[in-house]
């Protein structure tokens, strides 16, 4: 993820040594973020806001970049910069509202229930990716989830789970609302076949690289989410997903070194 000029000295919401910096600063978290997008599409009212208030393909990459930028700003920037980022997102959320065609119910991006869904899918996917590679243990994942309650609250989230056990309980409670609707399936296809200029797709490794990222991201989803999408169980898929994630992380670290980009301060 691309950080927003973090300051190593100015105070922020998540200080050096925090679990947040350890998780968000790891390249594996980026793949976890893509996994969260596939997961988020399963909530009809949350997906309606994205579907009705985004332009595809024009807004695909800018939206992805804005999301990554917000997450890393909150994790690494000083408090004043993070607060400005939060204010921008909350202003956008106030304009995102409408009627979900799947359920017929109204939605609003600042609805605490929808904020909770987006928050939980994101933070649990970030930490699950990093823990899958053995880079954090279960205790540190719980610390990360507990720290991230503050991040979710900044956007208006309430009753946010702060541990793995609470995340699992939340997913169990919300599962009856989830469905692989036509809107969700369309969003998943868009993620899998992300828009690229034909020169980029044909003349660079960008397309196969993205396909690998998306395949690993799908493999990282919880089993119940894969079943909702109608994905079959494949022997050895968990090992293949872990190996794929490790390979992607190695590649991203190599790119970071080759381009001289500093690692995020931890």
Secondary structure per residue as TSV (DSSP state, phi and psi in degrees):
chain	resnum	aa	ss	phi	psi
A	1	X	-	360.0	148.7
A	2	X	-	-90.1	122.6
A	3	X	-	-84.8	161.2
A	4	X	-	-105.7	74.1
A	5	X	-	45.1	62.1
A	6	X	-	-64.8	144.5
A	7	X	-	-100.5	124.8
A	8	X	S	-74.6	-11.1
A	9	X	S	-113.1	-37.2
A	10	X	S	-68.7	143.1
A	11	X	-	-70.4	149.6
A	12	X	-	-137.0	-175.5
A	13	X	S	-70.2	-27.4
A	14	X	S	-128.7	103.3
A	15	X	-	-75.0	166.2
A	16	X	T	-53.6	139.2
A	17	X	T	92.1	-7.0
A	18	X	-	-74.1	155.2
A	19	X	H	-64.3	-31.2
A	20	X	H	-59.4	-47.4
A	21	X	H	-65.9	-35.8
A	22	X	H	-66.6	-42.6
A	23	X	H	-75.0	-54.8
A	24	X	H	-65.7	-28.5
A	25	X	T	-77.0	-7.7
A	26	X	S	-91.6	136.5
A	27	X	T	-58.1	-27.9
A	28	X	H	-60.2	-28.8
A	29	X	H	-63.2	-29.5
A	30	X	H	-63.2	-43.0
A	31	X	H	-66.7	-37.2
A	32	X	H	-59.7	-36.2
A	33	X	H	-64.3	-37.8
A	34	X	H	-67.2	-39.3
A	35	X	H	-59.2	-39.7
A	36	X	H	-61.2	-34.8
A	37	X	H	-65.6	-41.3
A	38	X	H	-62.0	-40.5
A	39	X	H	-67.3	-43.6
A	40	X	H	-60.4	-31.8
A	41	X	T	-63.0	-16.5
A	42	X	T	-78.4	-9.7
A	43	X	B	-96.7	110.5
A	44	X	H	-56.1	-46.7
A	45	X	H	-70.9	-35.3
A	46	X	H	-66.9	-39.4
A	47	X	H	-70.5	-31.7
A	48	X	H	-60.8	-39.8
A	49	X	H	-62.6	-40.9
A	50	X	H	-68.5	-45.5
A	51	X	H	-65.5	-38.3
A	52	X	H	-89.8	-12.8
A	53	X	S	-123.7	19.2
A	54	X	-	-129.5	152.7
A	55	X	-	-109.2	118.6
A	56	X	T	-109.8	133.6
A	57	X	T	-92.5	-2.3
A	58	X	T	-58.8	-34.9
A	59	X	T	-98.3	2.8
A	60	X	H	-61.6	-59.9
A	61	X	H	-69.5	-42.3
A	62	X	H	-59.2	-38.8
A	63	X	H	-65.2	-42.7
A	64	X	H	-61.7	-42.1
A	65	X	H	-66.9	-39.7
A	66	X	H	-63.8	-41.0
A	67	X	H	-64.0	-47.2
A	68	X	H	-62.5	-40.2
A	69	X	H	-63.4	-40.1
A	70	X	H	-64.3	-46.0
A	71	X	H	-60.6	-44.7
A	72	X	H	-75.1	-31.3
A	73	X	H	-61.5	-46.2
A	74	X	H	-63.9	-35.4
A	75	X	H	-76.0	-36.2
A	76	X	H	-118.9	-21.6
A	77	X	S	-81.6	163.3
A	78	X	-	-66.3	162.2
A	79	X	H	-58.3	-42.2
A	80	X	H	-61.8	-42.6
A	81	X	H	-65.8	-42.5
A	82	X	H	-62.1	-41.0
A	83	X	H	-64.0	-37.2
A	84	X	H	-65.3	-39.6
A	85	X	H	-64.9	-41.8
A	86	X	H	-61.6	-43.8
A	87	X	H	-61.5	-39.3
A	88	X	H	-64.5	-43.9
A	89	X	H	-66.1	-41.1
A	90	X	H	-65.3	-34.6
A	91	X	H	-65.5	-39.7
A	92	X	H	-64.8	-43.9
A	93	X	H	-59.2	-35.2
A	94	X	H	-64.1	-21.9
A	95	X	H	-93.6	-10.2
A	96	X	-	-96.1	102.4
A	97	X	E	-157.2	158.3
A	98	X	E	169.9	-157.4
A	99	X	E	-118.0	129.5
A	100	X	-	-78.4	121.0
A	101	X	T	-69.6	-19.4
A	102	X	T	-76.8	-47.9
A	103	X	T	-100.1	-17.2
A	104	X	-	77.1	7.3
A	105	X	-	-96.8	151.9
A	106	X	E	-71.9	154.2
A	107	X	E	-135.3	157.6
A	108	X	E	-148.8	136.5
A	109	X	T	-67.3	-17.6
A	110	X	T	-100.0	15.4
A	111	X	-	-67.4	123.8
A	112	X	H	-55.2	-34.5
A	113	X	H	-64.1	-42.1
A	114	X	H	-74.4	-36.6
A	115	X	H	-60.9	-38.7
A	116	X	H	-64.1	-43.6
A	117	X	H	-60.8	-49.9
A	118	X	H	-63.2	-43.4
A	119	X	H	-60.3	-50.9
A	120	X	H	-65.3	-42.2
A	121	X	H	-62.7	-39.6
A	122	X	H	-66.9	-58.1
A	123	X	H	-66.9	-35.9
A	124	X	H	-68.8	-33.7
A	125	X	H	-72.7	-39.6
A	126	X	H	-57.0	-53.4
A	127	X	H	-71.8	-34.0
A	128	X	H	-63.9	-36.2
A	129	X	H	-65.3	-45.0
A	130	X	H	-70.1	-38.8
A	131	X	H	-70.5	-31.8
A	132	X	H	-56.1	-33.1
A	133	X	T	-91.0	6.5
A	134	X	T	74.5	20.1
A	135	X	S	-85.7	-19.2
A	136	X	S	-136.4	159.5
A	137	X	-	-102.1	-179.6
A	138	X	H	-62.7	-36.7
A	139	X	H	-65.0	-41.4
A	140	X	H	-71.4	-31.7
A	141	X	H	-63.3	-41.1
A	142	X	H	-63.2	-38.6
A	143	X	H	-63.5	-41.5
A	144	X	H	-60.7	-48.0
A	145	X	H	-62.9	-38.5
A	146	X	H	-66.2	-42.0
A	147	X	H	-62.8	-37.0
A	148	X	H	-73.3	-11.5
A	149	X	H	-56.8	-38.2
A	150	X	H	-65.2	-40.5
A	151	X	H	-62.0	-43.6
A	152	X	H	-66.8	-37.2
A	153	X	H	-65.5	-31.2
A	154	X	H	-60.1	-29.0
A	155	X	T	-93.9	1.5
A	156	X	T	103.5	6.8
A	157	X	-	-69.9	144.9
A	158	X	-	-132.3	160.3
A	159	X	S	51.2	47.1
A	160	X	-	-86.8	133.5
A	161	X	-	-67.7	141.4
A	162	X	-	-119.7	19.5
A	163	X	S	-156.8	168.5
A	164	X	H	-61.9	-41.2
A	165	X	H	-62.8	-40.8
A	166	X	H	-70.6	-33.2
A	167	X	H	-63.7	-45.2
A	168	X	H	-63.0	-40.3
A	169	X	H	-64.3	-39.7
A	170	X	H	-63.5	-47.5
A	171	X	H	-60.6	-38.7
A	172	X	H	-62.4	-39.6
A	173	X	H	-71.4	-36.6
A	174	X	H	-87.5	-13.6
A	175	X	G	-55.5	-37.3
A	176	X	G	-60.8	-20.4
A	177	X	G	-84.7	-9.9
A	178	X	B	-91.8	144.5
A	179	X	-	-158.0	143.1
A	180	X	-	-85.0	72.1
A	181	X	-	-69.5	167.1
A	182	X	H	-54.3	-36.1
A	183	X	H	-65.4	-41.8
A	184	X	H	-65.0	-42.9
A	185	X	H	-65.2	-38.4
A	186	X	H	-64.1	-41.3
A	187	X	H	-64.0	-40.4
A	188	X	H	-63.9	-40.9
A	189	X	H	-64.5	-38.5
A	190	X	H	-62.8	-40.4
A	191	X	H	-65.4	-43.1
A	192	X	H	-67.3	-37.2
A	193	X	T	-114.5	61.2
A	194	X	-	-56.9	140.9
A	195	X	-	-66.9	136.6
A	196	X	-	-143.7	142.8
A	197	X	-	-56.3	143.5
A	198	X	H	-60.0	-32.9
A	199	X	H	-65.3	-39.5
A	200	X	H	-66.3	-45.5
A	201	X	H	-65.4	-37.1
A	202	X	H	-91.2	-31.0
A	203	X	H	-107.3	0.3
A	204	X	S	-133.4	168.0
A	205	X	T	-82.1	14.9
A	206	X	H	-61.0	-42.8
A	207	X	H	-65.2	-51.9
A	208	X	H	-63.4	-31.4
A	209	X	H	-65.6	-44.8
A	210	X	H	-65.9	-39.1
A	211	X	H	-58.7	-40.3
A	212	X	H	-65.3	-42.8
A	213	X	H	-60.6	-47.5
A	214	X	H	-64.3	-39.7
A	215	X	H	-64.1	-43.0
A	216	X	H	-66.7	-40.6
A	217	X	H	-60.5	-41.9
A	218	X	H	-64.5	-42.3
A	219	X	H	-63.3	-24.5
A	220	X	H	-82.4	-12.6
A	221	X	S	-63.7	151.8
A	222	X	-	-59.0	154.4
A	223	X	H	-57.6	-38.5
A	224	X	H	-65.3	-32.6
A	225	X	H	-70.5	-40.0
A	226	X	H	-62.0	-38.9
A	227	X	H	-65.8	-38.1
A	228	X	H	-61.7	-36.3
A	229	X	T	-77.2	-6.4
A	230	X	T	77.0	22.8
A	231	X	-	-81.3	132.5
A	232	X	-	-74.6	154.1
A	233	X	-	-76.8	132.1
A	234	X	-	-116.6	126.5
A	235	X	T	-55.7	132.5
A	236	X	T	79.2	8.0
A	237	X	H	-65.9	-34.3
A	238	X	H	-65.9	-43.3
A	239	X	H	-64.9	-41.1
A	240	X	H	-64.8	-39.5
A	241	X	H	-64.2	-44.0
A	242	X	H	-63.7	-43.2
A	243	X	H	-64.2	-41.1
A	244	X	H	-64.0	-41.4
A	245	X	H	-63.0	-42.8
A	246	X	H	-62.0	-40.0
A	247	X	H	-65.8	-43.7
A	248	X	H	-63.0	-42.1
A	249	X	H	-62.0	-43.5
A	250	X	H	-60.0	-42.0
A	251	X	H	-64.5	-42.3
A	252	X	H	-66.2	-37.7
A	253	X	H	-65.1	-37.3
A	254	X	H	-64.9	-41.2
A	255	X	H	-63.6	-41.4
A	256	X	H	-59.9	-44.2
A	257	X	H	-67.5	-42.7
A	258	X	H	-64.9	-32.9
A	259	X	H	-91.7	-3.0
A	260	X	T	73.9	16.5
A	261	X	-	-74.3	129.8
A	262	X	-	-72.0	149.0
A	263	X	-	-68.8	148.0
A	264	X	-	-58.8	140.9
A	265	X	-	-67.0	135.6
A	266	X	-	-115.2	360.0
